[in-house]
């Protein structure tokens, strides 16, 4: 039983890492978000919001998927990424 549980945990970790963004990509995304968010939210909320948004997107998309989506129209990007923005806005109670 322990062996089966261990195998499931290892597979889950490996699968999750396949979909996660690289640390470098996450940093670039964060620094693309933070300056403009800081203007509207202030430094502390902008940090929390951008960190949350990057983490949420990283759980769903890989670097390659993000690059592919980023080459789409602005409207398509907004539709695709809106779930993360909305989730983090609600979580942080940002209007």
DAWO-V777085 format. One record per pair of residues at least 24 apart in sequence whose ideal C-beta (glycine too) atoms are under 7 Angstrom apart, sorted by the first residue. I is the first residue (numbers start at 1). GAP is how many residues later the second one is. If there is no record, write none. Layout:
i->[I,I]
gap->[GAP,GAP]
This chain:
i->[18,19,19,19,20,20,20,21,21,21,21,21,22,25,25,26,26,29,30,41,45,45,48,49,49,49,52,52,52,53,53,53,56,56,56,57,57]
gap->[44,41,42,43,38,39,42,37,40,41,42,45,41,38,41,28,32,25,24,53,47,49,44,39,43,45,36,39,40,31,32,35,28,31,32,24,27]
